[in-house]
């Protein structure tokens, strides 16, 4: 009887928690439907000022009082002409792109590039810190075209790859006037990949029929549920080869000295080997490049960020609370059924 009582108590708690979760979810969904999506905003941060602060702090810790006083006097003299110097200095705009498979980050990239092009001059430069293993062709094609906009405005484009620029990532990276990579970054993968499961035999075994109707001989070459034909496979492979040719032509156009047939095999290489093959120009990290530009250039980070609306913030908080509650309930239930 005691077991049944404890079991009933556990069920009551579980049902109460589930009902409460459903009610909160309904409230959040209702609020989300009423609210507009969070608007994005442009964030421009001076990396030059951040580097100055870091330098000042390090000196304050490492130098003695006498050396600090001498340095302070020297800085006061330099500060008088600093404003005029800053106005005449070229600028380095830093943009970060960390791409996913669907390349949805291109929406932020286009906003960031548009903002830079509105204020940049020919003496300025754009540094894109790029990280991507590639993804959908049309998404990364658009992302590469966004970088091309910078060059078409006569502004120097530098791309730095600290970790990976493969496939669609390299389609973007090769646009650069100057392409850098860290020693062990993955570079290359100039190829095209497509794969899909086929459940036709499973459906047939279970007497499930699948119908697909198309207008046009090659409207659908391969299918997930229907029976694929050799003709469809050949057409699909032909389409992949056509995309690969377009990919190779794009890279060849951007890097004219590259032996494209040697590197367009779908392979990727570490940065040091990629430099030997002509895929990159220099072995250097983005951090070192930014430091090399300071203080000769005014350096700014440009980022387009989306604000989360109230419903999205509540949703994240609710998910965290719900997870903790369920884990606690599970822990208690284990102690009851020992």
LODODO-90800 format. One record per residue (C-alpha): x, y, z; residue in one letter. Coordinates in nm, 2 decimals. Layout:
# residues N
      X      Y      Z res
      X      Y      Z   a
...
END
This chain:
# residues 338
      X      Y      Z res
   0.00   0.00   0.00   x
   0.28   0.24   0.08   x
   0.43   0.18  -0.26   x
   0.10   0.26  -0.43   x
   0.07   0.57  -0.22   x
   0.41   0.69  -0.32   x
   0.36   0.60  -0.68   x
   0.03   0.79  -0.68   x
   0.20   1.09  -0.53   x
   0.47   1.08  -0.79   x
   0.21   1.07  -1.07   x
   0.02   1.36  -0.92   x
   0.34   1.57  -0.91   x
   0.43   1.47  -1.27   x
   0.08   1.56  -1.40   x
   0.09   1.89  -1.22   x
   0.43   1.97  -1.36   x
   0.32   1.88  -1.72   x
   0.01   2.09  -1.69   x
   0.21   2.38  -1.56   x
   0.46   2.35  -1.85   x
   0.18   2.34  -2.11   x
   0.02   2.65  -1.97   x
   0.35   2.84  -1.97   x
   0.43   2.73  -2.32   x
   0.08   2.84  -2.44   x
   0.14   3.18  -2.28   x
   0.48   3.22  -2.44   x
   0.35   3.12  -2.78   x
   0.07   3.36  -2.75   x
   0.31   3.64  -2.65   x
   0.54   3.55  -2.94   x
   0.26   3.56  -3.19   x
   0.17   3.91  -3.08   x
   0.52   4.05  -3.08   x
   0.72   4.13  -3.38   x
   1.06   3.95  -3.43   x
   1.35   4.12  -3.26   x
   1.50   4.39  -3.48   x
   1.86   4.39  -3.56   x
   2.11   4.66  -3.49   x
   2.45   4.75  -3.60   x
   2.73   4.74  -3.34   x
   3.06   4.91  -3.42   x
   3.34   4.87  -3.16   x
   3.68   5.03  -3.16   x
   3.94   4.75  -3.14   x
   4.21   5.02  -3.14   x
   4.08   5.15  -2.81   x
   4.06   4.80  -2.67   x
   4.42   4.74  -2.76   x
   4.52   5.07  -2.60   x
   4.35   4.97  -2.28   x
   4.52   4.63  -2.28   x
   4.86   4.80  -2.34   x
   4.80   5.05  -2.06   x
   4.70   4.79  -1.81   x
   5.00   4.56  -1.89   x
   5.24   4.86  -1.85   x
   5.08   4.96  -1.52   x
   5.15   4.61  -1.39   x
   5.49   4.56  -1.53   x
   5.66   4.91  -1.52   x
   5.79   5.08  -1.20   x
   5.66   5.42  -1.09   x
   5.95   5.61  -1.25   x
   5.90   5.45  -1.59   x
   5.53   5.51  -1.57   x
   5.58   5.88  -1.51   x
   5.81   5.91  -1.81   x
   5.56   5.72  -2.02   x
   5.27   5.94  -1.90   x
   5.46   6.26  -2.00   x
   5.54   6.11  -2.34   x
   5.18   6.01  -2.39   x
   5.05   6.36  -2.31   x
   5.27   6.51  -2.58   x
   5.15   6.26  -2.83   x
   4.79   6.31  -2.73   x
   4.79   6.67  -2.85   x
   4.83   6.57  -3.22   x
   4.65   6.23  -3.18   x
   4.30   6.35  -3.29   x
   4.43   6.50  -3.62   x
   4.63   6.18  -3.68   x
   4.33   5.96  -3.61   x
   4.12   6.15  -3.87   x
   4.38   6.10  -4.14   x
   4.46   5.73  -4.06   x
   4.32   5.45  -4.28   x
   4.07   5.23  -4.12   x
   4.05   4.85  -4.09   x
   3.70   4.71  -4.06   x
   3.68   4.36  -3.90   x
   3.39   4.14  -3.98   x
   3.34   3.79  -3.84   x
   3.17   3.51  -4.04   x
   3.11   3.17  -3.89   x
   2.90   2.98  -4.14   x
   2.67   2.69  -4.09   x
   2.53   2.43  -4.34   x
   2.24   2.65  -4.46   x
   2.45   2.97  -4.47   x
   2.18   3.17  -4.30   x
   2.45   3.39  -4.16   x
   2.47   3.56  -4.50   x
   2.18   3.78  -4.39   x
   2.39   3.94  -4.12   x
   2.69   3.95  -4.35   x
   2.51   4.16  -4.62   x
   2.40   4.41  -4.35   x
   2.76   4.44  -4.22   x
   2.91   4.48  -4.56   x
   2.65   4.74  -4.66   x
   2.73   4.94  -4.35   x
   3.10   4.93  -4.42   x
   3.06   5.03  -4.79   x
   2.85   5.34  -4.68   x
   3.15   5.49  -4.50   x
   3.47   5.32  -4.63   x
   3.72   5.49  -4.85   x
   3.97   5.35  -5.10   x
   4.25   5.38  -4.84   x
   4.06   5.16  -4.59   x
   4.06   4.78  -4.57   x
   3.81   4.51  -4.47   x
   3.93   4.20  -4.28   x
   3.69   3.90  -4.27   x
   3.76   3.64  -4.01   x
   3.61   3.34  -4.18   x
   3.52   3.00  -4.04   x
   3.31   2.75  -4.23   x
   3.32   2.39  -4.35   x
   3.07   2.48  -4.63   x
   2.71   2.40  -4.70   x
   2.44   2.47  -4.95   x
   2.56   2.60  -5.29   x
   2.32   2.89  -5.33   x
   2.38   3.01  -4.98   x
   2.76   3.02  -5.01   x
   2.74   3.15  -5.36   x
   2.55   3.45  -5.22   x
   2.80   3.49  -4.94   x
   3.09   3.50  -5.18   x
   2.91   3.76  -5.39   x
   2.87   3.97  -5.08   x
   3.25   3.97  -5.04   x
   3.29   4.05  -5.41   x
   3.10   4.38  -5.34   x
   3.39   4.50  -5.13   x
   3.64   4.45  -5.41   x
   3.41   4.61  -5.67   x
   3.42   4.93  -5.46   x
   3.79   4.94  -5.48   x
   3.85   4.85  -5.11   x
   4.11   4.60  -5.02   x
   3.96   4.27  -4.89   x
   4.17   4.05  -4.66   x
   4.04   3.71  -4.54   x
   4.18   3.53  -4.25   x
   4.11   3.16  -4.18   x
   4.21   3.05  -3.83   x
   4.03   2.72  -3.83   x
   3.86   2.61  -4.15   x
   3.75   2.73  -4.49   x
   3.64   2.43  -4.69   x
   3.40   2.38  -4.98   x
   3.16   2.68  -4.96   x
   3.39   2.84  -4.70   x
   3.68   2.84  -4.95   x
   3.44   2.96  -5.22   x
   3.41   3.27  -5.00   x
   3.78   3.29  -4.89   x
   3.93   3.28  -5.24   x
   3.76   3.62  -5.32   x
   4.02   3.79  -5.10   x
   4.29   4.02  -5.24   x
   4.50   3.87  -4.96   x
   4.42   3.53  -4.81   x
   4.58   3.42  -4.48   x
   4.55   3.10  -4.28   x
   4.69   2.96  -3.96   x
   4.93   2.68  -3.99   x
   4.69   2.40  -3.91   x
   4.36   2.54  -4.05   x
   4.18   2.32  -4.29   x
   4.17   2.47  -4.64   x
   4.02   2.35  -4.97   x
   3.76   2.08  -5.04   x
   3.69   2.22  -5.38   x
   3.42   1.97  -5.47   x
   3.04   1.90  -5.46   x
   2.86   1.65  -5.24   x
   2.50   1.53  -5.24   x
   2.35   1.24  -5.05   x
   2.01   1.11  -4.95   x
   1.86   0.79  -4.81   x
   1.61   0.58  -5.01   x
   1.32   0.40  -4.84   x
   1.17   0.24  -5.14   x
   1.26  -0.12  -5.04   x
   1.13  -0.06  -4.69   x
   0.80   0.07  -4.83   x
   0.77  -0.22  -5.08   x
   0.84  -0.48  -4.81   x
   0.55  -0.34  -4.60   x
   0.31  -0.31  -4.90   x
   0.32   0.07  -4.90   x
   0.28   0.24  -5.24   x
   0.44   0.57  -5.31   x
   0.33   0.79  -5.60   x
   0.50   1.10  -5.74   x
   0.38   1.30  -6.03   x
   0.59   1.55  -6.22   x
   0.57   1.76  -6.54   x
   0.91   1.77  -6.71   x
   1.14   1.48  -6.77   x
   1.40   1.58  -6.50   x
   1.18   1.77  -6.25   x
   1.29   1.51  -6.00   x
   1.59   1.29  -6.08   x
   1.63   1.11  -5.75   x
   1.36   1.05  -5.48   x
   1.37   0.95  -5.12   x
   1.06   0.72  -5.13   x
   1.03   0.61  -5.49   x
   1.24   0.37  -5.70   x
   1.54   0.55  -5.85   x
   1.64   0.47  -6.20   x
   1.98   0.47  -6.37   x
   1.87   0.75  -6.60   x
   1.79   0.96  -6.29   x
   2.12   0.88  -6.13   x
   2.31   0.98  -6.44   x
   2.12   1.31  -6.47   x
   2.18   1.39  -6.10   x
   2.55   1.31  -6.14   x
   2.56   1.54  -6.45   x
   2.41   1.82  -6.24   x
   2.68   1.77  -5.97   x
   2.95   1.79  -6.23   x
   2.81   2.11  -6.37   x
   2.81   2.27  -6.03   x
   3.17   2.15  -5.98   x
   3.28   2.31  -6.31   x
   3.12   2.64  -6.19   x
   3.30   2.61  -5.86   x
   3.63   2.55  -6.03   x
   3.58   2.84  -6.27   x
   3.50   3.07  -5.98   x
   3.82   2.98  -5.79   x
   4.03   3.01  -6.11   x
   3.89   3.35  -6.17   x
   3.98   3.47  -5.82   x
   4.32   3.30  -5.80   x
   4.47   3.31  -6.15   x
   4.80   3.15  -6.06   x
   4.64   2.84  -5.90   x
   4.66   2.50  -6.07   x
   4.29   2.44  -6.03   x
   4.29   2.08  -6.16   x
   4.55   1.98  -5.91   x
   4.35   2.11  -5.61   x
   3.99   2.07  -5.72   x
   3.97   1.71  -5.61   x
   3.76   1.75  -5.30   x
   4.06   1.72  -5.08   x
   4.15   1.96  -4.80   x
   4.49   2.05  -4.66   x
   4.64   2.22  -4.35   x
   4.73   2.58  -4.40   x
   5.10   2.53  -4.44   x
   5.04   2.28  -4.73   x
   4.77   2.50  -4.87   x
   5.02   2.78  -4.90   x
   5.26   2.55  -5.10   x
   4.97   2.47  -5.33   x
   4.88   2.83  -5.38   x
   4.54   2.81  -5.21   x
   4.65   3.08  -4.96   x
   4.90   3.37  -4.96   x
   5.04   3.38  -4.61   x
   5.06   3.18  -4.29   x
   4.93   3.41  -4.02   x
   4.65   3.43  -3.76   x
   4.39   3.70  -3.76   x
   4.52   3.81  -3.41   x
   4.87   3.88  -3.55   x
   4.73   4.06  -3.85   x
   4.52   4.30  -3.63   x
   4.82   4.36  -3.41   x
   5.04   4.44  -3.71   x
   4.78   4.70  -3.82   x
   4.79   4.88  -3.48   x
   4.85   5.17  -3.43   x
   4.90   5.26  -3.79   x
   4.53   5.21  -3.86   x
   4.21   5.28  -3.68   x
   4.06   4.93  -3.63   x
   3.68   4.87  -3.58   x
   3.47   4.56  -3.53   x
   3.15   4.56  -3.73   x
   2.86   4.33  -3.63   x
   2.49   4.32  -3.71   x
   2.32   4.16  -3.41   x
   1.95   4.06  -3.37   x
   1.78   4.16  -3.05   x
   1.58   3.89  -2.88   x
   1.22   3.99  -2.81   x
   1.06   3.92  -2.47   x
   0.90   3.60  -2.58   x
   1.23   3.46  -2.70   x
   1.40   3.55  -2.37   x
   1.12   3.40  -2.17   x
   1.14   3.09  -2.38   x
   1.51   3.04  -2.31   x
   1.45   3.10  -1.94   x
   1.16   2.86  -1.94   x
   1.35   2.59  -2.11   x
   1.62   2.61  -1.85   x
   1.38   2.60  -1.56   x
   1.18   2.32  -1.71   x
   1.49   2.11  -1.76   x
   1.60   2.16  -1.40   x
   1.25   2.07  -1.27   x
   1.23   1.75  -1.47   x
   1.58   1.65  -1.36   x
   1.48   1.71  -1.00   x
   1.16   1.51  -1.04   x
   1.34   1.23  -1.20   x
   1.60   1.23  -0.91   x
   1.32   1.21  -0.66   x
   1.14   0.93  -0.84   x
   1.45   0.72  -0.84   x
   1.47   0.74  -0.46   x
   1.10   0.64  -0.43   x
   1.14   0.32  -0.64   x
   1.46   0.19  -0.47   x
END
